[in-house]
Amino acid sequence: MVGVSGASGLVYAVDLLETLKALGVETRLVVTAGAKQVLPTELEGSLLDLEALATRAYKDTDLGADIASGSFPFDGMAVVPCSAGTLAKVAQGFADSLLTRAAHVTLKERRPLVLVVREAPYSRPMLANMLAAHDAGAVILPAAPGFYHRPATIRELVGGITARVLDQLGVPNQRSPRWKAEA
């Protein structure tokens, strides 16, 4: 499951979906209204292009979708990027949309939930919500890429975050170089 909310950083969602597709992993996608507003300012393609990267796409208003139920089997979920508003809803169990309902189901079923928080700086309420989401079982993974692998392109930079998300979801990958300790 991949949720895309309205924070800047849709390039992270695209990279994650492209990588999952290349790995042959089935994906379900939910894009919020906020993400749809951000999309034309950050990406060359359309919503349909983003949805084409997933096995199946859902409307965020479809609370009757299969992914809104704990009986629907899926391995985990990533919200990439995760806005402050979506973080707050997930942290407080406010499941008023398909994305937040699917996140709630992911937590209640004890499946991995990765929230790629993109907004910065962090306000005190955001920090409290990060802690609450963490305490509920989510992984807070800020979109703060590393530089030790000396990325030469934005795609390489973004790939470091994608690799971390996939690691948290238990998806084997070689999306980005790993840290290599001196022998």
N, C-alpha and C positions, 0 to 999 in steps of 0.2 A: 504494500500500500504506500502510495506517495501522495501527500497532501501539499498543496502549494498555497500559501497565504500571501497577504498583501504587503509584505516587506520588500525592500529592494534586495535583489540577489537572485532573480529568476534564473540566471546563468547556472547556479548551483543545481536547481531542479532539472534543467535541461541536461546537464552533464550526468547527473544521477540516472535519469531515465535512459539516456543514450547508452550508458555503461551497463545498466541492467538488461537492456534489450540485446546488446552485444554478447552478454553472458547467457542469454536464453532464459532469463528469469521473467516469469509472468508478473505483470504489474497492473495495479488498479490505481487510477488517478482521480483526485478531486481537486478542483481549482476554485478558490473562493472569489467572491465579487471583487474584493480588494486586489487580488492578484490579477484579475482581468483588467483592472484599471492601470496597474503598473506595467503589464505586459507590453503594450505598444511603445512605451518609453525605453524599455530595456532590451527587447528582442526584435530581430528582423522579421520573424515569422508571425503567424497568427495563432489564435487559440487552437484552431484545428491542427496546426503544425505541432503544437505542444501535445495535444491529445493523441496525435498519431504515433507518438513515441511510446505510448502505453498500450497494454493489451486491451484494456477497457477503461473508458472515462465515464464519470458520473457527474450529474448536476449536484452542486452543494446543497440544494434545497430538497433533494430526494432522500428524506429520512426513512423511507421504506426500502431502501436499497439493501441488497444482501450483505454488504460490508458494515451495515449498521447493527448487525446481530452477532452476538458471541458464538452462535452456532455455525457461522460462516468461517471455514478454515483459511487463515492466512498466517504467514510466518512472522510478520512484524510490520511496523509503519515508521516512515520518516516524514516529518513536516519540514519542507525545504523550499524557500526560507520560512521561518516561523516568526510572524509579527508579534509585537508586544500584546496585541489584543487576543490573538489566538493562544499565545502562551498563558494569558490570564484565564481564558476560558478552560483550557486543558487543566491548569493547576487547580481550578475551583470546581471542576466537574460539570461545567455549564455546557451541555451538549445540545446546542440550539441549531446546529447545521450538520450536514453529513460529515464534514471533516472533523468537527469536534466530537460528534457521536462516535465515529470510527476510532478516534484517539481514546475516548473513554472506554470503548470496548476493548481496545488493545491493552490498556492498563488493567481493566478488570479481569481479563483473561490471562494476565501475567505474560504477555508477549512483549518483545522489545519495541519501545517507542523512542525514537530519536527526534529531538526538537533542535533544528539548526537555527538558532536565534541569530538574527542578522542586525537588528537595530542596536545602535550604540550612540552615546554612552548609556549605561544602564541606570535607570532611576531606582529609587528604593523599592517602589512597588514591583518593578520588574525583577529585581533581585529576590524579593520575597516570593514572587510567583515562580521563579526558577527553582528556589529551594522547595517550595510546595510540590512542584511537578516532579522534582528529583525524589522527594520523599514518597510520592505516589508510585514511583517506579520508572519514570522517564529518564532518559539520558539527555542532559543539556550539552549540546555540542555547538558552541559559537562558531560562526563562519569566520574564523581567525586562522588563515592558512599559514603553514610553516614555510621556511625559506631554505632549510638545510639542503634540500635537493636542487637548489638553484634553478627555479622555474624560469624558463626563457619566454613563455607565452602565458596569456591569461588562462588558456585551457589547462596548461600544466599546473598553474597555481590553484585553480579550482579543483583539479583532480586530486589534490591532497585532501581536501575536505570530503570529496566523494569517497575516497578510499577509507577514510575514518568512519563515515556513515555506514558503508558496506561492512566494515569490520564489526561495528556495533550490532548490525543486523545478522551477523554470522554468515555473510556471503563472501566466499573466497574470491579474492581479486588481486590483480596486479596493476591497479589503476594509477598508482603513483609509486615512485621509488621509496623504499623503506629506509629507516635510519640504519646505518651500518657502523657498528662500534669498531674502534681500532683493535686490531689483534695483538 
